[in-house]
Structure formats: structure tokens, C-alpha cells
Amino acid sequence: MSQLRATKPGLLVCTAVCIFIFIYLRNLTPEEAEEEPTHPAVVECGFYPDELCSALFEGKEAAPQIAKFCRNPHGSEILAHLHRPGNCSRISQELHFITRPLSAEEGSFSLAYIVTIHKELAMFVQLLRAVYVPQNVYCIHVDEKAPKKYKTAVQSLVNCFENIFISSKREKMAYTGFRRLQADINCMRDLVHSKFQWNYVINLCGQDFPIKTNKEIIHYIRSKWKDKNITPGVIQPPSIKSKTSQGHLEFSPEGDIYVSPNAGFKVEPPHNLTIYFGSAYYVLTRKFVEFVLTDIRAKDMLQWSQDIHGPERHYWVTLNRLKDAPGSTPNAGWEGNIRAVKWRNKEGTVHEGCKGLSQWLPPRTSKVSQRRRQLHTNLRDGHLLWVREKSLIPLDH
């Protein structure tokens, strides 16, 4: 049980103001997807995340210095497990996956997850450890361009869990674009035809991390969005409609950027659909997913989406505004707290940054990129422990 203790003071300060379900951990430096970075200049410092993470978030001067010379003992172990296929019970136990529902309520309400990945193997495993419970089901879409060794490692992990599988059809993905949208559709088709029963589906990328527990997510859905889809977004404002089909940069409340082509489409939207724009991320009912896979309007819009910028930011929100779509929210706007995203290049304009940490991050140079990456890993591991602790505490506490 001691390994489930999480850092409280620092992490709670940072996350108490967040009401979002998932936070996007933006990659600090480019990494080769096939191999995780090595740390020749660092040493094992034991099981330290409680103390170190608290110190980092409190801004203590010694903390970043310690982080430079400490290596998380779990990072190399994670990769060793995945690159050495063997005893699945050992993988489950040593990586501390949750093996039973933590409450009767959670056991009777299953969620499906779509996770798109292409790099940072250890980070993906940490994400999976954070969101995994045996009553849920997980479809993993691995970028077709990912190195063979990366794919093999993911397959080794997936083979150990009955409720985790790799998408039957893989796309050569980009961060945004039609193939990004198609990857979600592929997983949805697999999920609907799987033997598992689930209530809602949530999509993630490999750099996401939860700040809500499984039970908190269920409570949020049931209390505010019962039988409804969550697709934050709005109708195209007149000021944007005058822009050309080359797109126009706009900002969403998530702090993210999307490109809205709006007026000037090469081909008018099918079925005279009113096109909305919003988040690429969602929480959708199973009935809505079945609608997306079978309704002629959804199919035609998917085909039409191949010729527009950022279709994943238009597709879900547009279909969810149709009055006859299952679980639709025709009059919704940006409400629906799905993600918290803070882009570094928008600090000072769109948001005020991540407090308490930026002063400790070294500049982006090749000599210190390894240290930045290690500091990021330390914080993520402390966050995992914090989420685990919350999972074991009743919500009324």
C-alpha cells in the first residue's frame, strides 16, 4: 500500500484549480519512438516521488538539482518488461495495474478508451497504468509509421490483458488531419464489434494524463451528462466565414489552436449540414458511436472531411449538434470539461503558464534536453501516485 502514497501538497496545489478530466503532457523535446533515452549521468535515488515532487511544486531550490542526478527506477523497468515478453502476471504485478473494480458503482459502469500513440513508450505505459481498470475496454491505435520494435513492445503489453487490444486497421498518422480522425473511427468500429459492453468512449493521445479518477469521471458523466455526448464547440461565427479555405488560426478555451477553413470549401458540406468547430476530444455514448458508423450523413461527412483542414475538430461536434443523433446536445457550446492544455508559446496571452515549475526548467539546448526530460518524468510519476491514492479514497471525503 505504501507504493500508492502520492504527493499531496504540491500536486494538490497544482491540480486543485483544474476541473478537467485529462491534461495534455506536451512533449518537451523530440524523441526517437523506438528507443527511450538513456541516462548515463544519473543514478538511482530510490523511491522518491513523494518528497521530490512536493519539493518541485513548492519551488524549493534543491529539488531541481536533485532531479538532475536521480533516475526514476521505474522507467528502465517498464521498458525491460515490454522488451522481454514473458510472464503476464509478473507484468501486471510489478507494474501495479489495478486488477479488480474499486467499487460496485465502477464495476457496473464500463468506459471504453481510444488511445492513439506513436512514441514515448514509457509515457504510454504510465498513462495506461493510470486509466486502467479491468471493467473498462481499451483500443490502442499504433501509428503505422512507428518502428517495429515499438510496435512489438506494445503488442507484448496488450497480449497480457483481455480487455486491451490494438486497432485492427492502422493509419499513417499525423498530429492533425483526416488520418487522425480515421484512426478514431477504426477503433470505434472495433469497440462496437468487440464482446465487451461499455457505456461511453473517451479518446486520448499517448501524452495525456488523467487528473480525475475512474470514479470521478463516472460521477461527472452521470451528474451532468447522463445519456449525453460531450463535444465542446460552437457554430462558425460570421467573422470567420469570410476567411478563405486556407484556414484561419483561432483559439479554443482549451488553450489549444485549431484551424478553421469554414467558408470557401471546395465542396459544400453534405446534406446541407451546418459545420461547427471545437475540440478533437470527446466523451460519446455507445449509441452515438453506432450512429456515427451507420448513419448516411455521418458517412458522407467523413468522406467530405478528407478535403478540409483539421477535420477532427469539426466532425464530432457537428454530428453531435444534429437533433436526431443519439445523446446529441444541439444547443451546447464550449461546456464540457474534457481536457486542460497549456501551450508554451501562448503563455502570457492565452494563459499564465504552469506556476511553480517554469523557473526550474533549463533552456532548450541539446546539452540539457536530457535533464528537462528527466524532470518531466519525475513529475509524471509523482502524478501517477497521486491519482492512485485518490482512487482509494471515497469521493465524500
ChimeraX attribute file (.defattr): number of C-alpha atoms within 10 A of each C-alpha:
attribute: neighborCount
match mode: 1-to-1
recipient: residues
	/A:1	5
	/A:2	6
	/A:3	11
	/A:4	16
	/A:5	17
	/A:6	23
	/A:7	24
	/A:8	18
	/A:9	15
	/A:10	19
	/A:11	22
	/A:12	15
	/A:13	15
	/A:14	15
	/A:15	14
	/A:16	9
	/A:17	8
	/A:18	16
	/A:19	14
	/A:20	18
	/A:21	19
	/A:22	20
	/A:23	20
	/A:24	17
	/A:25	18
	/A:26	14
	/A:27	11
	/A:28	13
	/A:29	12
	/A:30	10
	/A:31	13
	/A:32	13
	/A:33	19
	/A:34	17
	/A:35	15
	/A:36	17
	/A:37	15
	/A:38	11
	/A:39	14
	/A:40	8
	/A:41	11
	/A:42	16
	/A:43	13
	/A:44	12
	/A:45	14
	/A:46	11
	/A:47	13
	/A:48	17
	/A:49	24
	/A:50	22
	/A:51	16
	/A:52	22
	/A:53	27
	/A:54	22
	/A:55	19
	/A:56	24
	/A:57	20
	/A:58	18
	/A:59	18
	/A:60	14
	/A:61	11
	/A:62	11
	/A:63	19
	/A:64	23
	/A:65	13
	/A:66	15
	/A:67	24
	/A:68	18
	/A:69	17
	/A:70	21
	/A:71	25
	/A:72	21
	/A:73	14
	/A:74	17
	/A:75	20
	/A:76	15
	/A:77	14
	/A:78	18
	/A:79	16
	/A:80	12
	/A:81	19
	/A:82	21
	/A:83	16
	/A:84	10
	/A:85	16
	/A:86	13
	/A:87	10
	/A:88	16
	/A:89	11
	/A:90	12
	/A:91	17
	/A:92	16
	/A:93	11
	/A:94	13
	/A:95	16
	/A:96	13
	/A:97	16
	/A:98	16
	/A:99	12
	/A:100	11
	/A:101	15
	/A:102	16
	/A:103	12
	/A:104	8
	/A:105	12
	/A:106	19
	/A:107	15
	/A:108	11
	/A:109	16
	/A:110	21
	/A:111	23
	/A:112	27
	/A:113	25
	/A:114	24
	/A:115	25
	/A:116	24
	/A:117	21
	/A:118	24
	/A:119	23
	/A:120	20
	/A:121	25
	/A:122	20
	/A:123	21
	/A:124	21
	/A:125	18
	/A:126	24
	/A:127	22
	/A:128	20
	/A:129	17
	/A:130	25
	/A:131	20
	/A:132	19
	/A:133	22
	/A:134	18
	/A:135	19
	/A:136	24
	/A:137	24
	/A:138	28
	/A:139	24
	/A:140	25
	/A:141	25
	/A:142	25
	/A:143	21
	/A:144	15
	/A:145	14
	/A:146	17
	/A:147	15
	/A:148	12
	/A:149	13
	/A:150	21
	/A:151	20
	/A:152	14
	/A:153	19
	/A:154	21
	/A:155	18
	/A:156	17
	/A:157	20
	/A:158	19
	/A:159	14
	/A:160	18
	/A:161	15
	/A:162	10
	/A:163	19
	/A:164	21
	/A:165	22
	/A:166	21
	/A:167	23
	/A:168	12
	/A:169	15
	/A:170	18
	/A:171	19
	/A:172	13
	/A:173	22
	/A:174	13
	/A:175	9
	/A:176	15
	/A:177	18
	/A:178	21
	/A:179	19
	/A:180	20
	/A:181	23
	/A:182	19
	/A:183	23
	/A:184	22
	/A:185	18
	/A:186	19
	/A:187	26
	/A:188	24
	/A:189	17
	/A:190	17
	/A:191	24
	/A:192	17
	/A:193	10
	/A:194	12
	/A:195	10
	/A:196	13
	/A:197	17
	/A:198	19
	/A:199	15
	/A:200	24
	/A:201	23
	/A:202	17
	/A:203	21
	/A:204	23
	/A:205	19
	/A:206	25
	/A:207	21
	/A:208	22
	/A:209	26
	/A:210	22
	/A:211	24
	/A:212	23
	/A:213	21
	/A:214	25
	/A:215	20
	/A:216	17
	/A:217	18
	/A:218	19
	/A:219	16
	/A:220	16
	/A:221	18
	/A:222	12
	/A:223	9
	/A:224	11
	/A:225	18
	/A:226	13
	/A:227	18
	/A:228	20
	/A:229	28
	/A:230	29
	/A:231	32
	/A:232	28
	/A:233	25
	/A:234	21
	/A:235	17
	/A:236	17
	/A:237	11
	/A:238	10
	/A:239	7
	/A:240	16
	/A:241	15
	/A:242	12
	/A:243	15
	/A:244	14
	/A:245	16
	/A:246	14
	/A:247	18
	/A:248	15
	/A:249	10
	/A:250	11
	/A:251	13
	/A:252	16
	/A:253	18
	/A:254	20
	/A:255	18
	/A:256	15
	/A:257	15
	/A:258	23
	/A:259	19
	/A:260	26
	/A:261	23
	/A:262	24
	/A:263	18
	/A:264	14
	/A:265	14
	/A:266	10
	/A:267	9
	/A:268	11
	/A:269	14
	/A:270	16
	/A:271	11
	/A:272	8
	/A:273	14
	/A:274	13
	/A:275	18
	/A:276	23
	/A:277	27
	/A:278	28
	/A:279	25
	/A:280	22
	/A:281	19
	/A:282	21
	/A:283	21
	/A:284	26
	/A:285	25
	/A:286	23
	/A:287	18
	/A:288	22
	/A:289	20
	/A:290	14
	/A:291	17
	/A:292	24
	/A:293	18
	/A:294	11
	/A:295	12
	/A:296	13
	/A:297	17
	/A:298	19
	/A:299	15
	/A:300	13
	/A:301	21
	/A:302	21
	/A:303	12
	/A:304	17
	/A:305	19
	/A:306	15
	/A:307	14
	/A:308	21
	/A:309	21
	/A:310	23
	/A:311	27
	/A:312	25
	/A:313	24
	/A:314	27
	/A:315	23
	/A:316	26
	/A:317	30
	/A:318	23
	/A:319	26
	/A:320	27
	/A:321	25
	/A:322	16
	/A:323	12
	/A:324	11
	/A:325	18
	/A:326	21
	/A:327	21
	/A:328	23
	/A:329	21
	/A:330	15
	/A:331	11
	/A:332	17
	/A:333	17
	/A:334	15
	/A:335	12
	/A:336	21
	/A:337	18
	/A:338	22
	/A:339	24
	/A:340	21
	/A:341	18
	/A:342	20
	/A:343	17
	/A:344	16
	/A:345	10
	/A:346	15
	/A:347	13
	/A:348	9
	/A:349	9
	/A:350	17
	/A:351	16
	/A:352	11
	/A:353	16
	/A:354	13
	/A:355	12
	/A:356	15
	/A:357	14
	/A:358	12
	/A:359	11
	/A:360	16
	/A:361	15
	/A:362	14
	/A:363	12
	/A:364	12
	/A:365	10
	/A:366	9
	/A:367	10
	/A:368	14
	/A:369	17
	/A:370	19
	/A:371	22
	/A:372	21
	/A:373	18
	/A:374	21
	/A:375	27
	/A:376	17
	/A:377	19
	/A:378	20
	/A:379	20
	/A:380	19
	/A:381	21
	/A:382	23
	/A:383	26
	/A:384	24
	/A:385	20
	/A:386	23
	/A:387	23
	/A:388	21
	/A:389	19
	/A:390	20
	/A:391	19
	/A:392	13
	/A:393	10
	/A:394	10
	/A:395	11
	/A:396	4
	/A:397	4
